Amino acid sequence: MTDEPDSEVATDESAAVGDHLDERAQQLRAEVDALPTIEVADFKKRSRRSFLTGAVGIGAAWAGWRWVQDQPTNDGIPQILRDGLEANESLWRTVSDSRMAPEFPVSKATPIQINGRIGIREPVELDGYTVRVEGPNGDTLDELPISHFEALPQRDMVIEHKCIEGWSSIVHWGGTRFSDFHERFADEVGDVEYVQLLTPDEQYYVGWYLDNMLHPQTMLALRQGTEPLDDAHGAPIRLATPNKYGIKTLKRIGTIRYTNERPADYWAERSYDWFAGL
C-alpha cells in the first residue's frame, strides 16, 4: 500500500503561500509609491542638461588631448608631459640621492626572471671580451678586459630588483661598485655630469647622472649569486642597483661613456621617465 498526500493540507499550504506573496507585493507597491517623483517635463529637462554637460566634458577632454598632442615633443612625448616627468625627477633626486635602499640576507634571494633581450639576443664570445671606456670628447680612454673588473674590490649585494611592469625579485648580485671603477678615470674625465652605457651592438642604451652611478649601491655586476652571469642576464657584466627600475640596469655592458650632455636613453625615447628612480 502507498500513502497519498492529504489534499486539504496541500490546499491550506498553497493558500498560506499565496497570502504571503500578496502581502509582500502590497508592501513593495507601497515602497514604490513612497519614492519621490518628478514631472515628465522636469525629467526631460534634467536629461537634456545631463546630456549637454556630458557632451561639453567630452569635448573639453578631446580638445585638451589634441592640444597636448600638438605640443613640441621631447624624447618622444609632448614637452608638457616631459616637463611633468622632469619635475618628478627633480623631486626624487632631492629626496633620494643619498638614501640607502634595504638589503636582505642571502637566504631571501630568488632567481630573477628573464625579461628583455634587446641588445643581448645574440650569444656573446666571452674570451677576449672588453669594455670600451670613452671620455667626454668621444675619445677612447681604454679597452678593459673582464679581469680588470674582477681585480677591483668585490662585494655582494642582496637587493630588490623592481621592474617597471610591476613585478619584483630579491636578487643576490656580486661584482664591484661603479665608484671603485670610476676612481681610475676621475681625474681624466673631470667634472662631467652624465654617464651613458651601451650594449656592444648599441641597440640598448641608458643614461645616468654620474652622481647616481657613484652611489654605493650601484654595481657593475659580474655574478648572480656565486655563479658568473649567463647570457640571458647580461654576461659577462651588467648594471645592478635597488635605486632604479630595471629598465636602467643595462645588461651586457659594451661601452661606458662619460659625457657633459644628457645622453640618449632607450626607454626615455619611448615615453618613459629618463630618471626612472625609486
Secondary structure, DSSP 4 states (H G I P E B T S, - for coil): ------HHHHHHHHHHHHHHHHHHHHHHHHHHHHS----HHHHHHHHHHHHHHHHHHHHHHHHHHHHHHTSPEETTEEHHHHHHHHHHHHHHHHHHTTPPPP---GGG--PPPP---TT--S----TT-EEEEE-TTS-EEEEEEHHHHHHSPPEEEEEEEE-TTS-EEEEEEEEEEHHHHHTTTHHHH-S--EEEEE-TTSSSEEEEEHHHHTSTT-EEEEEETTEE--GGGTTT-EEE-SSB-GGGS-SS--EEEEESSPPP-TTGGGTS-SS-B-
